[in-house]
Amino acid sequence: MNSLLQTPLYALHLEHNGRMVPFAGYTMPLHYAPGIIAEHRHVRSHAGLFDVSHMGQIRLHARSGCVDDAARALESLVPADILSLKPWRQRYTQLTNATGGILDDLMVIRESNSLLLIVNAACKASDLAHLRTHLDTICEVQPLEDYALLALQGPKSEEVLAPLAPAVQDMIFMDVRPLTLNGVPCTVSRSGYTGEDGFEISLPAIHAESLARLLLAHPHVWLIGLGARDSLRLEGGFCLYGTDIDQTTSPIEADLEWSIQKSRRQGGVRAGGFLGAEHILAQLTQLENDSQLEITRRRVGLRPEGRAPVRHNAPLYADSTLQTSLGVITSGGFSPTLNAPIAMGYVPPSHATIGTEVFTELRGRTIACTVSALPFVPTNFRRSRSV
């Protein structure tokens, strides 16, 4: 573990007796004394503070000085509409390759004069190289290596953060604001990967520990580790890069077509023009026309019978004889909210209809799994300002 990187909150994790494990090249807390289930439930009922400083932050400045030029440039690499993204809003999308696979999934924030990308920890070096290879003549691609990222998640998050920055009370899901917290300029988004209301806070790394301690002083807030982060994102039906999606998976296969706006689809004002567009838009057109010839698999939710969780890489079969292979489970675990096992995986479109029964094997036993709607647990994002 000595060769692993540390986040700015490493000492704080040790102080709180975090169980440290390797993750994406960093040593990160899996959980603290309460344990994963208690931490998961605390986020659902109160507020949890996650250290996500291992994630990459990359800023794109157009060399022309016009942020629209940076947006147009980035649209050559992602299928989302970035140009029409309003200032201080953000959007989920994917970096794609020439065959339509996903190099990474990311958040794109439109600031006043630049774009801020939040990318996955394991991909940030390759993402940076990819962006520089394709965008360098148009954009300055700047990694924010001395920045940290904190996620405050749960229904009490606004109550915790509002005394430090009252403006957060006016924010809705996917809003972003430049705010001062504890005397430090921060970029605050109302977003997260837990399915709960909450905020993500980007700030200079040297100030991360003091802000974290201030937030932890609130009686609603616990430190939360990677274990609960994973069970929460699974309940929300969110993909984990490298597990549920990768370079061999298209956004359509991954059930992420909702992230491709109408303007980038066939017939849209800026249709295509991104890496892999021919493959992705062909699949999307077939999906919309219910003619899925090129789509061989789709990501689905699964509810296994019994109480034992099924895990990553467990095979899926068409019937209980386990003779006809369908696909594989990519994420699986126990849902503390539903008090039952849940999973996600890939099956052919013919078996992707909600209610379809498929099968897997667990420790020598045949387990039936029912295809389920996603998310497993309804999200609690604040989508309206009239609250």
Secondary structure, 3 states (H helix, E strand, C coil): CCCCECCCCHHHHHHCCCEEEEECCEEEEEECCCCHHHHHHHHHHCEEEEECCCCEEEEEEECCCCHHHHHHHHCCCCCCCCCCCCCCEEEEEEEECCCCCEEEEEEEEECCCCEEEEECHHHHHHHHHHHHHHHCCCEEEEECCCEEEEEEECCCHHHHHCCCCHHHHHCCCCEEEEEEECCEEEEEECCCCCCCCEEEEEEEHHHHHHHHHHHHCCCCEEEECHHHHHHHHHHCCCCCECCCECCCCCCCCCCCHHHCCHHHCCCCCCCCCCCCHHHHHHHHHHHHCCCCCCCCCEEEEEEECCCCCCCCCCEEECCCCCCCEEEEEEEEEEECCCCEEEEEEEECHHHCCCCCEEEEEECCEEEEEEEECCCCCCCCCCCCCCC
